[in-house]
Amino acid sequence: QVQLVESGGGLVQAGGSLRLSCAASGPIVRVNAMGWYCQVPGKQRELVAVITSGGSINYSDSVKGRFTISRDNAKNTVYLQMNSLKAEDTAVYYCNAEVKSVSGGGYYTKNYWGQGTQVTVSS
């Protein structure tokens, strides 16, 4: 079974930095796009940044110039370097990945989510 495991959240002061990591594991054939989303209570989950297997990247306007997404294809891992953090960045951050896996002799492509990691920025 494919799993995404996140790490790196925490409490930081405004202006500080955090680095999130998310590793995909299981019977993986290929990991396509990987991304990060954030969610605050009462609101929908929103895209923060996404990176394709070929390295194409998109950021939400609110994080451009402050956050950097990257990935290590050999480790099936995606990172989010978060700099110049603001109080409004406070949220639960979720990793997402589209993964082709093998099971029961067949191949399946499915979207997976991590468990979420809390990022709290104090002002």
N, C-alpha and C positions, 0 to 999 in steps of 0.2 A: 504494500500500500504506500502510495506516495504521501510524503509529509513535508510541510514547510515549517522550519523552526527558526524563530526570530530571536535576536538578542540585541542588547545595546541601549535600550531605553533607560530613562531615569529622570532625575531632577537636575536642572541646570539654571543658572541665572541668565537673564536677558543679555544677549551679546555673546554668549558662550557657544560651545560646539558639542555635538554628539555624533556618534557613528553607529548606524543600525546595520545589522547583518541578517541575512536570511538564507539558510541552506536547504536545498531540496534533496530529499533522500528517498530511496525505494527503487522499484524495478523500472528505472528511467531509461528510455531510449533517446529522448531529446527534450530539452527545455527550450521553448520558443520565447515569447516575450515574458519579461519579469518586470514587476513594478511595485510601487509603494502607494498606498492609499491612507487617508486619515479620516477619522470620524470623531466628532464631539457629540455629547448627549443631545438628543432631540434633532439631530441633523443627519442627512444622508452621508454615506461614505463618499469621499471625493478623491479624485486622482491627484497624486503629488508628482510622481515622475514614473516614466516607463522606458525600458530599454529592450530593444529586440535582440535576437541572437546575433544579428549582424552588426549591432552596435548603434543603430539609430536611436535617438533619444528625444523625448518630449517632456517638458516640465509645465506645471501649472504656472500661471503668471505670478502668483503670490510667492513662489520660491525661486524663480529665475535669478541667477546671480548669487544665491546664498546656499543652495543645496546642489549636490553633485551625486548623480546615480552612476554606478559602475557595476560590472559583473565579472566573475571569473568562471568561464564556461567549463573549465576542467574540474572545478569544484561544485558546479551547479549552484553558485552562490551569487547573490546580489547584495550590494551595499548602498547605503544612503548616507553621505557625509553632509551633516547639517551644520552650517556656520551662521554666525550673526543671528542667532535664534531670538525670536520675539515671543511675547506672551501669547499672541494669537496663534502661534504654532502648537500650543498645548492641545494634545489630542491623543487618541489611541492610533498607532500606526500599524497598518496591516500589510504584509507582504502578499503578493499575488503572482502566480505563474501559470502559464499554459504549458502543460507537460504531456508528452507522448510517452505512454508506459506500456508494458507488456503484462498480460495476465491471462492465464488459462489458454495460452497459445494464440491469443489475439492481441492486437494493438489498439490502444484507446488514447484519444486526445481529450484532455479535460482541464478545466480551470480549477486551480486550488488556491486556498487561502491559508495564511498562517494564523496563529492564535491571537496575535495582536500584542503590541508592546506599548506601554504608557510613556509618553514624553510630556513632561511638565516643565514649563519655562516660567520662572518667577520674575516679576518685574521689580 
